[in-house]
Amino acid sequence: MVAIKCILCGAEMEQGGIVTSGITVLWVPRREFQKKGLRKLMYKDGKSIGHGTITDMVIGQTRIPNAYYCEHCNKVIGIFDVKK
């Protein structure tokens, strides 16, 4: 396993994943992310990340691998596959 270094401080990061419950996780462009008020109910050009199995769907989870945690910076950085 290759050690992943934090891009902010250079410390070694711990590999893990992100688990969400009851929602789909999207990456959205900055212009969409900065929407305010009712406009933020609808996003355009979003990319879905993560995946679920049949079991995950039953309990309403999305599981996203390749998230790395830096204990020094208290930040999570990810390398995510985007669904087509």
C-alpha positions as CSV (number, residue, x, y, z in Angstrom):
1,M,0.0,0.0,0.0
2,V,1.3,3.4,-1.0
3,A,1.2,6.1,1.8
4,I,-0.9,9.1,0.8
5,K,0.5,12.5,2.0
6,C,-1.6,15.4,2.9
7,I,-1.5,18.1,0.2
8,L,-1.8,20.8,2.9
9,C,0.9,19.7,5.5
10,G,2.7,16.7,4.1
11,A,1.7,14.3,6.9
12,E,0.7,10.8,6.2
13,M,-3.1,10.3,5.8
14,E,-5.3,7.5,7.0
15,Q,-7.3,5.7,4.2
16,G,-11.0,5.3,4.7
17,G,-14.3,6.1,3.1
18,I,-17.4,8.3,3.4
19,V,-20.8,6.8,4.2
20,T,-23.9,8.9,3.7
21,S,-27.4,7.9,4.8
22,G,-30.6,8.6,2.8
23,I,-29.0,10.9,0.2
24,T,-27.1,10.8,-3.1
25,V,-23.7,12.5,-3.0
26,L,-23.0,15.0,-5.8
27,W,-20.0,17.0,-6.9
28,V,-21.3,20.3,-8.4
29,P,-19.4,23.1,-10.1
30,R,-18.6,26.2,-8.0
31,R,-21.3,28.4,-9.7
32,E,-23.9,25.8,-8.7
33,F,-22.5,25.3,-5.2
34,Q,-22.8,29.0,-4.4
35,K,-26.5,29.2,-5.2
36,K,-28.6,30.8,-2.5
37,G,-32.3,30.5,-1.4
38,L,-34.7,28.3,-3.3
39,R,-32.3,28.1,-6.3
40,K,-30.1,25.7,-4.3
41,L,-32.9,23.1,-4.5
42,M,-31.9,22.2,-8.1
43,Y,-28.3,21.8,-9.3
44,K,-27.2,21.5,-12.8
45,D,-24.1,19.7,-14.1
46,G,-23.6,17.6,-10.9
47,K,-21.6,14.4,-10.9
48,S,-22.8,11.5,-8.7
49,I,-20.1,9.9,-6.6
50,G,-20.2,6.7,-4.6
51,H,-22.1,3.5,-5.0
52,G,-24.4,1.3,-3.1
53,T,-25.1,-2.4,-3.0
54,I,-28.6,-4.0,-2.5
55,T,-28.0,-4.1,1.2
56,D,-26.9,-0.4,1.2
57,M,-30.1,0.6,-0.6
58,V,-32.3,-1.2,2.0
59,I,-30.7,0.8,4.8
60,G,-30.4,4.0,2.6
61,Q,-26.6,4.4,2.4
62,T,-24.2,5.6,-0.2
63,R,-20.6,4.3,0.3
64,I,-17.7,6.3,-1.1
65,P,-14.2,4.7,-1.0
66,N,-10.8,6.4,-1.3
67,A,-11.3,9.2,1.3
68,Y,-8.2,10.1,3.2
69,Y,-8.1,11.8,6.7
70,C,-5.3,14.0,7.9
71,E,-5.2,14.0,11.7
72,H,-2.8,17.0,11.7
73,C,-5.1,19.2,9.6
74,N,-8.4,17.6,10.5
75,K,-9.3,17.4,6.8
76,V,-10.7,14.8,4.5
77,I,-9.4,14.6,0.9
78,G,-10.8,12.2,-1.6
79,I,-10.1,10.5,-4.9
80,F,-13.6,9.6,-6.1
81,D,-15.0,7.7,-9.1
82,V,-17.8,9.6,-10.9
83,K,-20.8,7.6,-12.1
84,K,-21.5,7.9,-15.8
